[in-house]
Amino acid sequence: MKLSFSLHRSIGTAVFLFAAFFSLFPLSTRSEILPPPIMAKAWAIVDVTSGQVLAAENFDLRVEPASLTKIMTTYLVFEALKDKRISMEQLVLPSESVRKVGRDESRTFIEVGKPVRVDDLVYGMVIQSGNDASVALAELVGGSQANFVELMNRCAKRLGLKNTNYTNVDGLTDPRHYTSVSDLSVLATHIIKDFPEYYSIHALKSFTYNNIWQPNRNRLLTLDPTVDGLKTGHTKEAGYCLVSSASRPLLNESGLTRRILSIVVGEPTEHARVQDSLLAINYAYQNFDTRRIYRANQVVAMPKLWKGKVGKLQVGTKHDQFITVPKGTADKIKSELEFHGPLIAPLTDGAIVGTIKVFTNGKKLTEFPVVALTGVVQAGILGRTWDSLRLMFIKK
């Protein structure tokens, strides 16, 4: 069963859909807005709020991540903190492994056998990109670096990363150690969405440990006040890399913000990665608008419900639904609501009952599931019998 209707908001043609994290579907249409001239080997500009990729180059190409590896290391450490397997106040005795961190590598300057708090290690890893801090945290959470690497690869599969494999916790060059911009998009989005209580650490411009002042390597934090993360990386083989994220007010939506993610890998210089990242973020905000098309728990329709205590079912979405479109595109879009066969009680609150597909000019922009907004129990025996008879005739 299909129902077609127009939305109250005017929205135009969209671009590529970011499917991996938001469980949406790819778009066949491409934006007519030319992408910015970015020099990176691979790059992407993602609207995290709507889940759409606005522009990308070599999106699924395998690349060396350098210290972008630490996004996964950070994810697993944040997960351990959230699950209370470790705590920020906990003391750690760094092992001999930290001696192996070379003087030319990023360091937090922790010392073997000298107690250090977990929060200092986390700040050192996230802000300074310290390899020694990363090693100490990996050994704390995983028991050993080898075990932690196994956890990293398991987590990559769990999050749906299809072009990623880890062999170390800090990003040193290894032919079996790789990722892709598409996978980094998913992982970075998970960091932002899954751990809001810890993500804010990425915005800190510096911290001091062992009487050594250590600045954040992400220079965008000082160039753009809306940027609040996320991670730099560099090796000779990988080039200069940066995953950056900015959050600005959402147009016409008081209290809501719109988040943009920029990913550049394989830039020729440190200046280029900063310049191109800033260019990417401004490109997204200047050329596209993100609109909320449905509110959480908004009743989208009330279709017939069979064999239930009530005859109509309230359906909608449990979360706000957004879409990103080029600025100035005011053509009204249409939505098509398709139900998964006759709706028959009992139904639990949140049960998927159909799909909303959003179109413009006959082309699909996106689709997302529609759910029961309330649970409904079965009717009595007479009501169920009567509806069963009616359904027999409808199916014929």
C-alpha positions as CSV (number, residue, x, y, z in Angstrom):
1,M,0.0,0.0,0.0
2,K,1.4,3.4,-1.0
3,L,0.4,6.9,0.0
4,S,1.8,10.0,-1.7
5,F,1.9,13.4,-0.1
6,S,3.9,16.7,-0.3
7,L,6.0,18.0,2.6
8,H,5.3,21.4,4.0
9,R,9.0,22.4,3.5
10,S,10.4,23.4,0.1
11,I,13.5,21.4,-0.7
12,G,15.4,20.9,-3.9
13,T,17.8,18.4,-5.5
14,A,20.1,16.5,-3.1
15,V,23.5,14.9,-3.6
16,F,25.2,11.6,-2.7
17,L,23.8,9.9,0.3
18,F,26.0,8.8,3.2
19,A,24.6,5.4,3.8
20,A,27.1,3.6,6.1
21,F,26.2,5.2,9.4
22,F,22.6,6.3,9.0
23,S,21.3,3.1,7.2
24,L,19.9,5.2,4.3
25,F,20.2,4.5,0.6
26,P,22.5,5.9,-2.1
27,L,21.2,8.7,-4.3
28,S,21.5,8.4,-8.1
29,T,21.6,12.2,-8.6
30,R,24.7,14.4,-8.3
31,S,24.9,18.0,-7.3
32,E,25.5,20.5,-10.0
33,I,27.6,22.5,-7.6
34,L,31.3,22.0,-8.5
35,P,33.4,20.6,-5.7
36,P,36.2,22.7,-4.2
37,P,39.8,22.2,-5.7
38,I,41.2,19.9,-3.0
39,M,44.8,18.5,-3.5
40,A,44.4,15.5,-1.2
41,K,44.8,11.9,-2.6
42,A,41.4,11.1,-1.2
43,W,38.9,13.3,0.5
44,A,35.2,13.8,1.5
45,I,32.8,16.4,2.7
46,V,30.0,15.0,4.8
47,D,26.9,16.6,6.4
48,V,26.6,14.5,9.6
49,T,23.2,16.0,10.5
50,S,21.5,14.6,7.3
51,G,24.0,11.8,6.7
52,Q,24.8,12.9,3.1
53,V,28.1,13.0,1.3
54,L,28.2,16.4,-0.4
55,A,31.4,15.8,-2.4
56,A,34.2,13.2,-2.4
57,E,37.1,11.9,-4.4
58,N,38.5,8.3,-4.1
59,F,35.9,7.7,-1.4
60,D,36.6,3.9,-1.1
61,L,40.3,3.9,-2.1
62,R,42.6,2.2,0.4
63,V,44.9,4.7,2.0
64,E,47.4,4.9,4.8
65,P,45.8,6.5,7.8
66,A,48.9,7.5,9.8
67,S,47.7,8.9,13.1
68,L,44.1,8.9,12.0
69,T,44.4,5.4,13.3
70,K,44.0,6.9,16.7
71,I,40.4,7.7,16.0
72,M,39.7,3.9,16.4
73,T,42.1,3.7,19.4
74,T,40.1,6.6,20.9
75,Y,36.8,5.0,20.1
76,L,37.7,1.9,22.0
77,V,39.1,3.9,25.0
78,F,35.9,6.0,25.1
79,E,33.8,2.9,25.0
80,A,35.8,1.4,27.9
81,L,35.2,4.7,29.9
82,K,31.5,4.7,29.1
83,D,31.2,1.1,30.2
84,K,33.1,1.9,33.4
85,R,35.7,-0.7,32.7
86,I,38.3,2.0,33.2
87,S,38.0,5.5,34.8
88,M,39.7,8.9,34.1
89,E,41.1,8.9,37.7
90,Q,42.7,5.5,37.3
91,L,46.5,5.3,37.6
92,V,48.5,3.4,35.0
93,L,52.1,2.2,35.2
94,P,53.5,2.5,31.6
95,S,55.3,-0.6,30.5
96,E,58.7,-0.9,28.7
97,S,56.7,-0.6,25.4
98,V,56.7,3.2,25.7
99,R,60.5,3.2,25.4
100,K,60.1,1.9,21.8
101,V,58.3,5.1,20.8
102,G,60.9,7.0,18.8
103,R,62.1,10.5,19.5
104,D,60.8,11.6,16.0
105,E,57.3,10.3,16.8
106,S,54.5,12.2,18.5
107,R,54.9,11.8,22.3
108,T,53.1,12.8,25.5
109,F,56.4,12.3,27.4
110,I,55.1,9.7,29.8
111,E,57.8,7.6,31.6
112,V,58.2,3.9,32.1
113,G,57.1,2.9,35.6
114,K,56.0,6.4,36.5
115,P,52.2,6.4,37.5
116,V,50.1,8.4,35.1
117,R,46.3,9.1,35.2
118,V,44.1,7.8,32.5
119,D,42.8,11.3,31.8
120,D,46.4,12.5,31.1
121,L,46.8,9.6,28.7
122,V,43.5,10.4,26.9
123,Y,44.4,14.0,26.6
124,G,47.8,13.2,25.4
125,M,46.5,10.8,22.7
126,V,43.7,13.1,21.5
127,I,45.3,16.5,21.8
128,Q,49.0,15.8,21.2
129,S,48.5,12.6,19.2
130,G,51.0,10.9,21.5
131,N,52.1,7.4,20.4
132,D,53.3,6.6,23.9
133,A,49.9,7.5,25.4
134,S,48.2,5.5,22.8
135,V,50.3,2.4,23.6
136,A,49.7,2.8,27.3
137,L,46.0,3.0,26.8
138,A,45.9,0.1,24.4
139,E,47.7,-2.1,26.9
140,L,45.3,-1.0,29.7
141,V,42.2,-1.7,27.7
142,G,43.3,-4.7,25.8
143,G,45.9,-6.3,28.1
144,S,48.5,-6.0,25.3
145,Q,48.9,-4.2,22.1
146,A,48.3,-7.3,20.0
147,N,45.0,-7.9,21.9
148,F,44.0,-4.3,21.4
149,V,44.6,-4.5,17.7
150,E,42.3,-7.5,17.5
151,L,39.7,-5.4,19.3
152,M,40.2,-2.6,16.8
153,N,39.6,-5.0,13.9
154,R,36.5,-6.5,15.5
155,C,35.1,-3.0,16.1
156,A,35.8,-2.1,12.5
157,K,33.6,-5.0,11.4
158,R,31.0,-4.1,14.0
159,L,30.8,-0.6,12.7
160,G,30.6,-1.7,9.0
161,L,34.1,-0.5,7.9
162,K,34.7,-2.4,4.7
163,N,38.1,-1.1,3.6
164,T,40.0,-1.0,7.0
165,N,42.5,-3.2,8.6
166,Y,44.7,-2.4,11.6
167,T,48.1,-3.8,12.6
168,N,49.0,-1.2,15.3
169,V,47.4,1.3,17.6
170,D,49.3,4.5,16.6
171,G,49.4,4.5,12.8
172,L,53.0,3.6,11.9
173,T,53.4,2.5,8.3
174,D,52.6,-1.1,7.5
175,P,51.4,-2.5,4.2
176,R,48.6,-4.4,6.0
177,H,47.5,-1.2,7.9
178,Y,45.0,0.7,5.8
179,T,41.6,2.4,5.7
180,S,39.5,4.6,3.4
181,V,37.9,8.0,3.5
182,S,34.5,6.3,3.5
183,D,35.4,4.3,6.6
184,L,36.9,7.3,8.3
185,S,33.5,9.1,7.7
186,V,31.7,6.3,9.5
187,L,34.2,6.1,12.3
188,A,34.4,9.8,12.9
189,T,30.6,10.1,12.9
190,H,30.4,7.3,15.5
191,I,32.9,9.1,17.8
192,I,30.8,12.3,17.6
193,K,27.4,10.6,18.0
194,D,28.3,7.8,20.5
195,F,30.4,9.7,23.0
196,P,29.2,13.3,23.3
197,E,30.5,13.4,26.9
198,Y,34.1,12.8,25.7
199,Y,34.1,14.2,22.2
200,S,34.6,17.7,23.6
201,I,38.2,16.8,24.5
202,H,39.0,17.1,20.7
203,A,38.3,20.9,20.9
204,L,40.9,21.6,23.5
205,K,43.8,23.6,22.0
206,S,46.5,22.4,24.4
207,F,47.3,20.7,27.7
208,T,50.3,20.3,29.9
209,Y,51.8,17.1,31.2
210,N,55.2,16.5,32.9
211,N,55.6,20.3,32.9
212,I,55.6,20.2,29.1
213,W,53.0,22.3,27.3
214,Q,51.6,20.4,24.4
215,P,49.5,22.1,21.7
216,N,46.7,20.5,19.6
217,R,48.1,19.7,16.2
218,N,44.8,20.6,14.6
219,R,45.4,24.3,13.6
220,L,41.8,24.7,12.4
221,L,40.8,25.0,16.1
222,T,42.4,28.4,16.1
223,L,41.4,29.5,12.6
224,D,37.6,28.7,12.8
225,P,35.8,28.9,16.1
226,T,33.1,26.5,14.9
227,V,35.6,23.7,14.5
228,D,35.7,21.4,17.5
229,G,37.8,18.4,16.3
230,L,38.9,15.9,15.3
231,K,42.3,14.3,14.3
232,T,45.5,15.0,12.4
233,G,47.9,12.5,10.9
234,H,51.2,12.5,9.1
235,T,53.9,10.1,7.9
236,K,56.1,10.3,4.9
237,E,54.2,7.5,3.2
238,A,50.7,8.7,4.1
239,G,51.3,12.4,3.6
240,Y,49.4,15.0,5.7
241,C,45.9,14.0,6.8
242,L,43.2,15.7,8.8
243,V,39.7,14.8,9.9
244,S,38.0,18.0,11.0
245,S,34.4,18.8,12.2
246,A,32.5,22.0,12.6
247,S,29.1,22.7,14.1
248,R,27.1,25.8,13.3
249,P,23.4,26.8,13.9
250,L,20.8,25.0,11.8
251,L,18.9,27.5,9.6
252,N,15.4,28.2,10.8
253,E,15.7,25.7,13.7
254,S,16.2,27.4,17.1
255,G,18.5,25.4,19.3
256,L,19.6,22.9,16.7
257,T,23.0,22.8,15.0
258,R,24.3,21.4,11.8
259,R,27.6,19.4,11.8
260,I,29.9,19.1,8.8
261,L,32.8,16.6,8.6
262,S,35.8,17.2,6.3
263,I,38.3,14.4,5.6
264,V,41.6,14.9,3.7
265,V,44.2,12.2,3.3
266,G,47.5,12.4,1.4
267,E,47.9,16.2,1.3
268,P,51.4,17.4,0.1
269,T,52.0,19.8,3.0
270,E,50.7,20.7,6.5
271,H,49.5,24.0,5.1
272,A,47.6,22.3,2.3
273,R,45.7,20.0,4.7
274,V,44.6,23.1,6.8
275,Q,43.7,25.2,3.8
276,D,41.8,22.4,2.0
277,S,39.9,21.4,5.2
278,L,38.8,25.0,5.8
279,L,37.8,25.2,2.1
280,A,35.8,22.0,2.4
281,I,33.9,23.1,5.6
282,N,33.1,26.5,4.1
283,Y,32.0,24.9,0.8
284,A,29.4,22.8,2.7
285,Y,27.9,25.7,4.7
286,Q,28.0,28.2,1.8
287,N,26.5,26.0,-0.9
288,F,24.0,23.7,0.9
289,D,21.2,24.0,3.4
290,T,20.1,21.2,5.8
291,R,16.4,21.1,6.7
292,R,14.5,19.0,9.2
293,I,11.7,17.3,7.2
294,Y,10.2,15.3,10.0
295,R,10.3,15.7,13.8
296,A,10.8,12.8,16.2
297,N,7.5,11.2,17.0
298,Q,5.6,13.3,14.5
299,V,2.5,11.5,13.2
300,V,3.0,11.1,9.5
301,A,-0.1,9.0,8.8
302,M,-2.8,7.0,10.5
303,P,-3.3,3.9,8.3
304,K,-5.9,1.1,8.9
305,L,-4.9,-1.4,11.6
306,W,-6.4,-4.9,11.5
307,K,-7.2,-7.1,14.5
308,G,-6.3,-4.4,17.0
309,K,-8.0,-2.7,19.9
310,V,-8.0,0.4,17.8
311,G,-8.7,0.7,14.1
312,K,-6.0,3.3,13.2
313,L,-2.3,3.2,13.9
314,Q,-0.2,6.3,14.4
315,V,3.0,6.0,12.4
316,G,6.1,8.2,12.0
317,T,9.8,8.3,12.9
318,K,11.4,8.0,16.3
319,H,14.2,10.5,15.4
320,D,14.4,13.8,13.6
321,Q,14.9,13.3,9.8
322,F,17.0,15.8,7.9
323,I,17.9,16.4,4.3
324,T,20.6,18.5,2.7
325,V,20.1,20.4,-0.5
326,P,21.8,23.1,-2.6
327,K,21.0,26.6,-1.5
328,G,18.3,28.3,-3.5
329,T,16.5,25.1,-4.5
330,A,12.9,25.8,-3.4
331,D,11.1,23.2,-5.4
332,K,8.7,21.2,-3.3
333,I,9.5,17.6,-2.8
334,K,7.1,14.7,-2.5
335,S,7.0,11.8,-0.2
336,E,5.7,8.3,-0.8
337,L,4.7,6.2,2.2
338,E,4.8,2.5,1.5
339,F,3.5,0.0,4.1
340,H,4.8,-3.6,4.5
341,G,1.5,-5.3,3.7
342,P,-1.6,-5.0,5.8
343,L,-0.9,-3.8,9.3
344,I,-2.0,-6.4,11.8
345,A,-2.0,-6.2,15.6
346,P,-0.3,-6.9,17.9
347,L,2.4,-4.3,17.2
348,T,5.0,-3.1,19.6
349,D,6.0,0.5,20.0
350,G,8.8,1.2,17.4
351,A,8.0,-1.7,15.1
352,I,8.9,-1.0,11.5
353,V,5.8,-0.9,9.4
354,G,6.8,0.8,6.2
355,T,9.1,3.2,4.4
356,I,9.0,6.8,3.5
357,K,10.7,7.6,0.1
358,V,11.5,11.3,-0.6
359,F,11.5,12.4,-4.3
360,T,12.1,15.5,-6.4
361,N,11.5,15.6,-10.1
362,G,10.8,11.9,-10.1
363,K,14.2,11.1,-8.6
364,K,14.6,9.6,-5.1
365,L,16.5,11.7,-2.6
366,T,16.4,9.4,0.3
367,E,14.3,6.8,2.2
368,F,13.9,5.8,5.8
369,P,11.8,3.5,7.9
370,V,8.5,4.4,9.4
371,V,7.5,2.9,12.7
372,A,4.5,2.5,15.0
373,L,4.6,5.4,17.4
374,T,2.6,3.4,20.0
375,G,2.1,-0.2,20.8
376,V,-1.3,-1.8,20.0
377,V,-2.6,-5.0,21.5
378,Q,-5.0,-7.5,19.8
379,A,-8.7,-7.1,19.8
380,G,-11.0,-9.7,21.3
381,I,-11.9,-12.9,19.5
382,L,-14.9,-11.5,17.7
383,G,-12.9,-8.5,16.4
384,R,-10.1,-10.6,15.2
385,T,-12.4,-13.1,13.5
386,W,-14.3,-10.3,11.7
387,D,-11.1,-8.7,10.5
388,S,-9.8,-12.0,9.3
389,L,-12.8,-12.5,7.1
390,R,-12.5,-9.0,5.7
391,L,-8.8,-9.5,5.0
392,M,-9.6,-12.6,3.0
393,F,-11.7,-10.5,0.6
394,I,-9.2,-7.7,0.4
395,K,-6.4,-10.1,-0.5
396,K,-8.5,-11.5,-3.3
